[in-house]
Amino acid sequence: MSALDLPLREQAAAIAAGEADPGELLDACLARFEERNPELNAIVATFPDRSREMLAALARRDGGGGERARCASRARRVRALPSAP
C-alpha cells in the first residue's frame, strides 16, 4: 500500500513522521489525476510545475526540517477535525 492509498489524515502523519516523501506523494497524486480524470471529468486544471516549484522552495527555505515540522502541525490540526460520516 502506498501513502496515496491512505486517508488524508494518515498521509499528513506519514509525511510528518518521515515515512512518506512529499514529492513522491505529489507525483502519485498527479498521476492519479491523469489516470482517473478522463472518466470523472472533475479536474479542470492542474499545475504540476507550480506545485513542484512550491515544494522545492519550501525545502530550500527550511532545509527540509521546517517542512516536516509544519506537516506535523497540519497533521495534528487535520486529526482534530470531525470525521466524515
N, C-alpha and C positions, 0 to 999 in steps of 0.2 A: 504494500500500500504506500502510495506517495503522499506527501504533505497536501497535495492538491485534493486528495480524496477525503481529507479531514474537514470537519466543520470549521468555520472561520475562527472561532474562539481557539480551537486547538492549533490551527495554523499559526496564529499570533503567538501562542505559547511556545510552539516548536521553534519559531524564529527567535524569540526572546531567550530560549534555553540553548540556542546554538545547534539545535537538532535539524534545522532546515535553513537553507540558504535563501535569502530574499530574492536574489537574482534568478535562481533556478525556479523558484515559485512563480515569479513574474513571467518567465518564459513558458512555464507549463500552463499558466492561465491564458496567455496569449494564444498558445497552440490550441487550447480547448475552445477558445472563442472561434478561431478559424475553422475548427472541426465541426462545431455544433451550430454555428450561426446560420449557415445556409438553410437548414431545416427550420430553425426557430425564428429567424429574421427579427431578432430582438436587439442586436447591437448595431447602432447606426455608424459609429466611428470608433476606432481605437487609435491610440497614439503611442505605439510601441517605442519609437525612438525617444520621444519625450519622457516616457516612463523610465527608460533605461538611463537617460541623462540625469533625471532627478535622483534615482537610486545611487548612481555614481557620485553625484555631488554630495549626497549625504555621507557616503563612505569617505570621501576626500575631506570633508569638513570635520568629521568626527573621528577619523582614523578607524572607523568600524566600531569602536567601543560605545560611543554615544548612541549609535543607531540601535544597538541591542538594548540599551537601557530604555530608549524611547519605546521600542517594541514591547518590552516587558511592562512598561507603564500602560501602554494601549491595551495589552492583553488583560491586565487587571481591570481596566475600565470595561472592556468587552465582556469579560466574565461576570461583571456586576449587572449587566443588562438582563432584563427578564427573558427567559427562553420563549421561543416561538411555540405556539400550540402544536 
